[in-house]
């Protein structure tokens, strides 16, 4: 007889910011359905799942109720970008109680975005269930990154947020039965929070289902570079504008007919406005990026931490287009600079790498082929399935 699993997922921080977590959730569920009958409880303002209908999956949705905050509290929430510290929505609480009252769950899987207090409720309702948390990334590290370069009150706020996030991450590790991270670095960071709970931490890297990225060779690769990251946030906007102002002119000087595709679910108006200033810039908002990735000779993933990047890199690898990115964005991936990826630390290095790919297409083909092999070995859903099922 198949066991039953309750899967709790939250998407309440904006469309583009959730894309990596959405993809990971859907990939995890596809794997877990091989062993479990799953009740998926989504805590989100709208549902846009790509999961295929399956008898082993039932989907329940709860819409977050607006909660009043004081101005200071609201500001702190925005600075932290965290949901560990918030109170569980009453409607979500009621739905958790209803599902747990009518089902015998052996396992509960909680995504990082869900309000942290739900884990206390689940522990009381299902004392014998194995609680699994997919942490995906360290929020304390993101807060520390935001503090870098800041001064005065802003720096104090970000450092306070980092300290509060570390406290929340320590509590989460203590309360969960199994905690998954996306990289060895983050696994070590979680283990350092509590040596007594270190055995709970395991790495399940970000992964994609190759069936979602069927490759077809374009008639010809264009002299085009594609920018692909979260461009809705101020950090993503600044990175895109820096590329256009400091990197793109160096590329155009050597390849005057080069085009620049800018693709994203949500794109900041200042970035979208570049298309009006320069006819070689083409902005595609809300559409499928796959075709533009295939036809470009280079994909520039996020050059700075905090713009979202690993899923974008894996997508480009799946579609056999070489990637140029920053060191931080590739951190945690199995990659060898110059072999399956090109890493840049300065605007000059970024322009140089892109120019090499534009002017030497055979180099791009070699790098893309090596990246595709790396993806198949380490980051394709089939390659992580056995590990996920063995852990749960």
N, C-alpha and C positions, 0 to 999 in steps of 0.2 A: 504493500500500500504506500502511495506517495505521501511524503510529508507536506505540511502546509507552511508557507512563509508569508509574513507580512512585510511588505516593502514600502517604506515611507520616503517620499521624495518631495522636495520643495523647490519651486522656481519663483522666487519673489524678489529678485534683485535686478530685473531687466533682461530683455531678450538676448542681447549680445553677450552679456556677462555670464549667462547661464549655458552657453552653447557647449562648452567642454563638459560640464556636469550632465547636461541632457544626453549627450552622446555616450558618456560613460554609464549613465543609468540604464539607457536602452540596451547597451551592450551587455551589461551585467544581467539584466532580466532575461535576455535571450539565452544566456548561459545557464542561469539558475532554473529556467523552465524545464531543463532536461531532467532535473531531479525533484523539483517542487511544484506544487500548485500554488500560485502566487496571487495574493490580494495586493494590488498596487494602490496605495493611498497617496494621491497627489495634493499638495498644499500649494495652490498657485492661482493666479488671476485668470489664466486661460490655459487650455490644454491643446498642445500641438504635437502629440506623440507620433513617432514614426514606427511604433511597434505594430507588427502584423497581428491580425486577429488570431487568437489561439484559445482552445478550450482550457488550457492550464493558467490563463491569465484573466483576472477580473479587475477592472479599473474603477476606482472611486475617487471623486474629486471634491475638494473643499476649497472654497474661495476665502482668502484671508480677509477678515473684517478690519476696517480701518480703526487704528488705535490712536487716541489723542496722546500727544507728548508735549512736554514743556519745550520751549525753544532750545534750551541747553541740552536736554535729553535727546531731542531730535538731531542736534548737531553732532553729539557724541555718536549716535547710531550711524550717521552718515560717514563720520570719520573712520569708524571701526569697520563698517561694512560687514559686521558680524551678526549672526543670529543666535549664537550660543547663549547669549545673556538675556534674550527676550523671553517673555512669558508665552506659553503655548496658547494659541488661539482657542477660545471656548468651543467653537464649532468643530475644530480639529480634535479637541479633547473628547467631545461627545462621539465623534465618528470612531476614534480609537477605542473608546469604551464599548461601542456597539459591535465593532468587528471582533474584539477580543472576547466579548461575552458570548458570541455565537460561533466561534471557531477555536480549534485547538492548534495553536501555532507552535511549531518546534523551534522556529528561528524568526528573528526580526532583523531586518536590514534597514539601516538609517543612513541617508545621505547627509553630507556635511551641512547643507543649507537649511536643515530642519531645526526649528527652535529646540535648544538644548534641554529644556525642562521636560520634553516629551519622554526622554529616556527614563526619568524617575517614574512617570506614570506607567510606562511599559514594564518596568521592573516590578512594580507592585501588582499589575494585572497578570503578568506572565512570569512568575518567579522562576520557572524551570526552563524558560526559553533561552536560547543562545542569542545574545544581542551583538550584532555586527555593525560597526560604524565605518563608512567609507569617508575618510577624512580628506582625501584628494590633495589638499595643499595646506600649508601652515599659514593661518591668518596672522599669527604674531610676526612672522617674517615679512609679510606684506606691509604691516604697520611700521615695522622697523625701516623698511625700504622707503616708505613715505616720509619718515623723519629725516632721512639723509638729505643734507643740504638745506634743511629748514632751520629757522632760528626763532628764539623767543617763545611766545605762547604756542605757536603752531607746532614747534618741535616738542614742547612738553606734552601737548595733547596726543601726538602720535606715539611718543614713548610711553605715555600712560596707557594708550590703547594696546600697545605691544605687550605691556606687563599684564593687563587684564586678559588679553587673548591667551597668553601663556598659562595663566591661572585656569581659564576655561578649558584649554586643551589638556591640562593635567587632570582636571576633574572628569573630562570626557574619557580619557584613557583609563582612569580608575573605575568608571562605571560600566564601561563596555566589556564584552567578553572577547572580542576580536576587533582590531583596528587595522584598516587597510590604508596604505599610502601609495602615491604614484611613483615615488623614487626612493632610492637607497638613502639619499641625503635626508629626506624628510623622515624616513623611518628612524634613522639615527637620532634626529632631533627630537622625535617623540619619545624614543627610548631614554634619552637623557633627562626628560621631564620626570620620569619615575622608573628607577631601576627595578623596583618590585613588579611593575607591570610591563616590563620590556618584552617579555615573551609573547604578549598579545599582539605585537606589531608585526605586520608582514607587508611586503611590497607586491602590489598588483599594478603594473605600469599602465599608463593611458594606452588604449588600444582601439582599433577600428575593425569593422567587418568589411572585408574586401568585396563582398557582394554588393556593398553600397557604392563602390568606386570602380565600376567596370571601365577598364582603360580601352580607349580606341585611339589609334595613331592619327593625329591631325594631318591633313594634306601637307602642311608645312608649318614649322615653328616660326612665329613672328619675331621680329626684333622688338620685343615687348617685355617689360618688367611688371610684375603684378604685386601690389601691396595688399597684404591680407592679415589683419589683426583687428582687435576691438578699437574702432575709431570713434566711438560714441563718447568715451570718457575724455577728460581734459588731457590725461597722459597720452592716450592714443592719438588724440588730435595733434598734440605738440610733436609727437614722433613723426606723424605723417607730414606736417608742415616743415619740420626740419629736413626730412628727406627731400621734399620738393625744392626747398630753398638752397640746400647745401650739397646734396648728393646728385639730384637729377640734372642740374646744369653741367656737372662734370661728365655725366654720361652723354648728354645731348651734344656736348662739344666734340666727342669722338664719334657718336652715332646720331647724326642730326635727325634722322627719320624715326628714331625710337619712339615707342608709345609707352604710356604708363597707365595700367588698369588699377583702379582702386575699388576693392570689393568688400562689402560688409553688410550685415543685417541692418545696422543703424550706423549712419555716418554723420559726424558732426557737421553742421552747416558751413563752418569755415573750411573744412576739407572738401565738401561738395562744391564750394564756390571756385575751387581750382580749375574745374572743367570749363568755367566761363572765361577764365584768364588765359588758358592754354589749351588749344585744340588737340594737342597730343595727349592730354589727360582725359581718360574716360572713366566716369564714376558709375558703378553698378551697385545699387542699394537694394537689398532684400531678395536678390535673385540667386540662382545656383551658380557657385563659383567654378564648378568643375570644368566647364568648357573653356573658360578664360585661363585656368591653370594649365590645361593641356596645350593651348596654343602659344603660351608665353615661354620664353627661353630662360626666365629666371623668376622665382618667387621670393620676395623679401618678406619673411615672417617678422614678428615683433622684434625690434632691435633693443627694446628696453623691457625690464621686468614689469609685470603688472598690466600688460596689454593682452594677455592671453596668447599662447603661441604653440604649445606642443601639439595640440590637435591639428592646427593649421600646417605644421611641419609634416605630420603624418599623412594628411590629405595630399599634400604636394608629392610626397614620396610615393603614395599609392597611384598617383596620376603621372608618375615618371617625369617630374619637372624638378630640376635642381634648386636647392634652397640656400639663400643667404640670410643669416640671422645673427643676433647677438649672443654672446657667451652665456648670459643668464637665461635666455629663452631656451637654449638647447640643454641646459643643465638637467641631468637626470636621464637624458636619452643616451642610448648606446650609439655614439657617433665618433667618427674620426675626421677631424678637419682636413680638407683637401681630398678626402676619399669619398665620403658620402654626404658631406655638407661643407659649406664655406662659412666660417665664423669671422665676424668683423667687430672691432672695438672702436673704430673711428669712422667719420664720414668718408675719409679718403679710402680706407680699406673697403668700405661698403661699395663705393663707386668702382674701385678696382676689381672687386669680385664680379660685380654685375657686368662690367665691360668684358672681362674674360669670357663670361658665359655668352654674351651677345656676339663677340667676335670669334669665338672658338666653339661652335656648336658641338663638335665631337667631344670636347671636354665635358660639356653639360650632359651629353648622352651617357658618358662613362660614370659620372657622379650620380646621375639619376638611376642608373642600373644598380649601382652598389647600394644606394639608399633603398631601392625597392627590395633588394635581397635582405637588408637589415630589417625592414618592416615585416617581411614574411616570417623571419626567424623570431623576432622579439615582440612585435606589436600588433600582430593580426589576431583576431578574436580566437581562432583555433589554437594559437600558440599559448594563450593564457588560460584556456578553458580548464585544462587538467588541474592547474594550480588552484584556481578559484573553487572548483568542486572538491578538491582535497582539503581545503581549509575549512569549508563550511560543513 
